Amino acid sequence: MWLIALGAAGCFPRTEPGISGSVAEPIARETAEIERVIRANGSKLDGALWSPSISVYAEFPDERDVRRSYNLEGTLLYRPPRDLRIDLRPTLGDPVMGIGSNVEDYWLWIEPELHRMRWGRHAHAGKPCAGELPVRPDQLAAVLRPGLPDDTNLLGPIRTWGPNYDKLQYVRRGPGDGSAGEPWLVDREYWVERVEPFMVRQVVFRDALGRIAVSARLDDYRAAWDRGPMLPHRVNVLWPRENAHFTLRVEGWQPMPNEKVHPRAFERPIRETLPAGVATIEQIDASCESRSSPPTSGPSD
């Protein structure tokens, strides 16, 4: 049954992420041990993550299919599972881009050229009635989260492997008319390197048709602080259908206790809190508010 489900969900990416540079011999481990190491690393994060110095290169088409590119610096605040705030600006200047997510909503605003903020609700993400963002903040938050999914709607992991990676797949029941006979679809994949420190090197979310919704490479793993988790300091995210990519480089991570996080840090911006140049606010899934339809792209946590 699993082989049929995997075949229906689409093929693996044709290329594997690059090797981290280690010359150690790959080690074959049991699935339980692979999970244990990753979850133990994630458990070392018991608050928020803060970086006062990040750089971002982003490239994506706008609504008129005009290619936009941005090379920016800024700050990042993240609190698992969904709280994310990225404020970006040129080397010298005021903020020009904001990327964010909280328990209910996610948003992206860009001040130069586009002058707008677009936002949506996690509950509608991926539904046919929802519009798209070129950069999905909810999926960025999911990629940054150390560890493995805890979603009770997912089954897994189903493990496959190659010479350099163990691939942990999590599946969900596909759309259908009843509880029986619905296909099982691959929802997401975690590619775990078979050399120390045995961290996740690639995360893939798939949509209901088996297509890659988002693929992220995680590189430059280092201990974030003394006795802290191993975290990537370079994250390269690709949204193939939107022809968009986003490269994040983190100078360093710092722990931030939850009590130190400002209560409004992850509030969705409103007109009064946005830069004056942001003239338009659009909810991309407003038409979903009065209807219910299943998602067609990978979940966001």
N, C-alpha and C positions, 0 to 999 in steps of 0.2 A: 504493500500500500504506500509506503513511504517513497519508493522509487517512482511510482506513478505521480504522486503529489509533487515531487521535486521536478519531474519532467514537465509537468503542466505549468510550473512556476517560472520557467525560463532558465537559461544557461548561466553558468558562472561568468564573471568577467574573463575575457580571454587572456589577460595579463595579470600577473601577480604584482603586489607592491615590491619595490626594490628592497634588497637586503640591507639591514641597518649598518653594515660594515664589519660585523663580527665574522671572524674566521673559525669560530667554534663549530664543532660537528653538531648538526641538528639532532635534537633529542626527541624520541617518541615517548609520549606520556598518555596516561589514561585520561578519559574525558573528565572524570571527577577531579583529578589533580589540576587540569587546565582551568576548570571553573574555580577551584579553590584559590589558586594563585591570583586570578584576576579579581575575584570578589574581595579577597583579603586586602589587596592593594586599594580598591575602591573604598573599603571600610575605614581607611585612614583619613578620609576626608569627612569630617563631622561638622562642617560649617560651610562658609562661603569661600570662594576663591577670588582673589583680587590681583590684578596686574596693572601697575601704574604706567607701564610702557609696552605698548604693542604696536606693530605695524601691519597694515592690511593692503593687499593689492586685490582689487575686485574688478571684474569685467563682465558685462552682461548687456543685452539689448533692452531698450526702453519700449514703451507701448507702440511707438512708430517704427520699431525694429532698427533704430539707430544705435550703433554700438557705443557704449559708455565704458570708460575705464577710470579707475580711481586709485591713487597711491597715497595713503593717508596714515596718520599716526593717532594714537589715542590711548584709551583706558578700557579695561574690561572687568566687569563684576559678574560672577556666576554663582548661583546657589542651586544645587540639585533639588528636584529634577528639572525644573523648567524656568527658573528665574535667571534671566540674562539681560545684561545691559552693556552695550558697546557704544562708546562715544568717540567719534572720529573727526579729525581736522587735518588741514595741511600742516606742514612743519611749523609754520607761523600763521596763526589765524584762528578764527572762531570755528566752533563745531559746524560741520557741513553734512554729517550723516549720523543717524542714530539707528541702532538695531536692538530690538528688545523683545522680551517675552516674560510673562508671568503665569500664574496658575491658570488663568482663563484666556488671555489674549496674547497675540504676537503682532509686531509692527516693524515697519521700515520707513524712515523718512530721509529724504535727500533734499538739501536746500539749493545747491547750485543746479541750474539747467532744468530740473524737474519740478522743484518748488512744491512738493506734495508729500503727504504721509499716507500710506496705505496700511490697513490693519485688518486682522481677522481673529476669529475665535478658534481655539484648539478643537472644540467640539465639532467644527465644520471642516477642518483641514482635510484637503484631498477630495471633498465631495464634488460632484459635478456642478452643484450650484455655487461653488466658491471660486473666486478668481485666484490668480496666481501672483506670487511675488518672485522677482528674479533671485532673491536671496531669502531663504526660508529661515527666520530666526528660531522657530520651534525645532527644526532639524539641526541647526547649529548647536542648540542647547543639548539635544540628545547625543550628538557626536562628542561634545566636550565632557559628558558625564563619564567618570571612570567606573569600571565595573561592567556588569551584564544586566540585561533587562529583568525587571521584577513584575512585569505585566502578567496578570493571571489569565489574560485572554490569549497568551502565546504558549505554545507547547515547544519543548526543546530543552537542551540543544540536540540537534541531529548533527553528528560529527562526520565530516569528510576530511581528507588530508592529501597533501602533496609532499614533496621532499622538504620544503622549507616552512610550510604553514599548516596549522590545523584550522579548519573552517567550521565554526559553530553556527548552525542555522536554526532560526526560530520560525515556527509556522503558525498560521492562523487559519480559521475556517473562512472560506470564500463566500461570496454572496450566493444566495439560493432561496428556494421557497420553504425549506423546512430544515429540521435539525439533522436529517439523514441524507446522505448522498451529496452533500456539498463538498466541493474540492478543498483540499488543504493547500494553502499557498505559502510559499516562502515569503516571510515578512521582512526579515533582516538577516544579515550575515556578519559575523565577527571573525576576522582573519588574525590568528594568533601566531606570532613568530615562534619557531621551534628552537630558538636559542635564547639564552638569558638576555634580558630579564623576563622573557615570556609574556610580553605585553601585546595588546591589540594593535595591529598595524594598519588595518583597514576596516571600515564599517560601511556596509551597503544596505540601504533600504530599497525595497521593491514595491511596485504598485500592484493592483489586482490583476494586471495583464502579464506580470512577470518582468516588466521592464524596470531598469534601474531608475529609481526616483532621485536618489542622491548617493554619491560615493565619496568617502573621505579617507585620505591617507593621514596617518598620525606618525610623525617622525620626531627625532631628537628627544627621546625619553630621558629624563633626568629626575632625581629626587627633588621634589618641589621645595623642600626645606628639611632640616634635620629630623629624621624619623617620619617624614611626611610621605605621601604617595608618590610613586613614579608617574609623571605627567608628561605629555608631549609638549614640546615648545615650538613645534611647527605643525600646522594643520592645513591641508590642502583639500578643499571641498569642491566637488563638481556636481552641477545639476545638468545632466546631459540633454534632457528635453527642452530646458530653457536656454541651453547654450550659455550657461553662466558658470563662472568659477570664482572662488574666494580663497585667498591664501592668507593665513594668519600666522604671524611670528610673535612669540611672547618672549620678552626679555627675561622675565622671571615671574614666578608665582608666589603669592603670599597668602597665608591663611587669614581669614577674617571671621571671628566668632559671630554667630547669628545675632547676638545682642548688640553688636557694633554696626550692623547693617541698618542704614536709615530706613524707617518705616515706609517711606515713599520712593525708595531707590528703584523699585521695579513697577511703579505705576505707569500705565499707558499714558503717553503725553496727550495733552489737550491743547487747544489753540493758544491758551495763555502761557503754556510752558514750552512751546515750540519757538524756534527762531522766527523772527518777523518775516523772513523770506519764504517760509513754508505757507503757501496761500491756500492749499486744498487738503482736506482730510477725507479719505474715502474708505468705507468699510467694504472689503472685497467679497464678503459673504453675506451681505445684508439680505439677499433673496433666500438664504438658507434658514432664516429665523423662523419662518412659518411652515417649514417643510422638514421632512426627515428622510435622508438618503445616505447610503453607506459610503465610506471613503473609498477613493480609488488610488490613493498613494499611501506610502508607508506612514505609520503613526509617528508621533513626534516625541515620544518618551520611551 
